Amino acid sequence: MPSCGSTPGVSPTHLAAAEALAETLHAHKISLVYGGGSTGLMGAIAKRLVSLSGIDAVHGIIPAPLLALERGNSYTSNPQTQEASEGAKEDVRHGGSGIRPGPTTEYGRTTIVPDMHTRKKLMAREVVAGGPGSGFVALSGGFGTLEELMEMVTWNQLGIHNRGICVYNVEGFWDGLLAWVSRADGEGFVREKRKEIIGVAWQAEEVISWLQGYKGEGGLVERWDDM
């Protein structure tokens, strides 16, 4: 599961890195679950992987309120999208899950959900279902990318999942975060072994190697009935 920007960034290196990761996923026959957008880095990695591995290799999960922002008019005006979006809202009003399948496009399969938490929960469950070696990767991005990254780190610490989380450190993008983790560890705010939850990769192949080699430990909480 990648967390990444909905914009391409200023440096073309970030976009190139996203496409390189898609090519590496294809080479290793690895599927992708992501936030469902068609813009920026997340759109680039999804579209590239679909072009190489086919539609079933990519599953996008997107909240209905973000469809216009992250998928654009051509997708939101699709009658199937409108039906799924309205059906999700109606489902929630009647106490349902609000989870509906959306149209399949060059960005892969899509599931429309009611909110951000449901998006992250379903993505995490799919990653866990992928078995050993599956995990989370953060590409370059903004506030939303950072929030999703740290929530997955926290869920690992608490024992909600036991998959690795890797930052794809293109042009040193995550150096500031890594320095903060080191300081938090030094100041006694992060346990020594917990700081190892976050791995670092500088090349696409290193992302796969780190996730496949990650050995998760038990969390701080023994049992979770739900996320």
Residue, then its C-alpha position, 0 to 999 in steps of 0.5 A: m500500500p503506497s501513501c503518496g502525493s496527489t500532485p507530482g511535485v516540483s522535481p521530476t525525480h519524484l514522478a520518475a521514482a513513482e513509475a520506477l516503483a510501479e515497474t518494480l512491483h510488476a517485476h516481482k508480481i506484486s499487486l497495489v492497493y492505494g488511495g484511488g486517485s488519478t492525480g499526482l504520484m498516486g495516479a502515476i504509479a497506479k496507471r503505470l502498473v495497470s499498463l504493465s500488469g493489468i487492471d486486477a493488479v491495482h485496487g484504489i479505495i477512495p472516499a466519496p467526498l474526494l471523488a471530484l478532487e482526486r478523480g476529476n470530472s470524467y470519472t465523477s460524471n460516469p453514471q456508474t460512479q454517480e450510482a455508486s457514490e449516491g448508493a454509498k451515501e444512502d447505505v450510510r444513512h440506513g446504518g450500512s457500511g457505505i462501501r460500493p464498487g466503482p467503475t474500472t479504469e486505466y487506474g485499476r479497480t475502484t472501491i468507493v467508501p464513505d470516509m477517510h477512516t474506512r479507506k485506510k482500514l480497508m487498505a490496511r486489511e488488504v495489505v495484511a491479507g497479502g501475507p508475509g512480505s506485504g507492507f506499506v510504502a510512503l512516497s513523497g507527499g504532503f500533509g495527507t501522506l504524512e498523516e497516513l504514514m504515521e497512522m500505519v506506524t502507530w497501528n503497527q506499534l499498537g499491534i493492529h497490524n504487523r507489516g513493515i512501513c518503508v519510506y521511499n526517500v527520493e532526493g532525501f525527501w524524508d530526511g527531516l522525518l527520520a531525524w525527528v524519529s532519531r531525536a524522539d528515540g534519543e529523548g526517550f519518546v520512542r522505544e528503541k525497537r519501535k523506531e525500526i518499524i520505519g524502514v528507508a529505501w533510496q531505490a525502488e528495488e530497496v523498497i521491496s527488499w526491505l518489506q520482504g525482510y521485515k520481521g514484525e513483533g507483537g504490539l503494545v495491545e494484545r488483541w484488537d477486534d476491529m481497527 
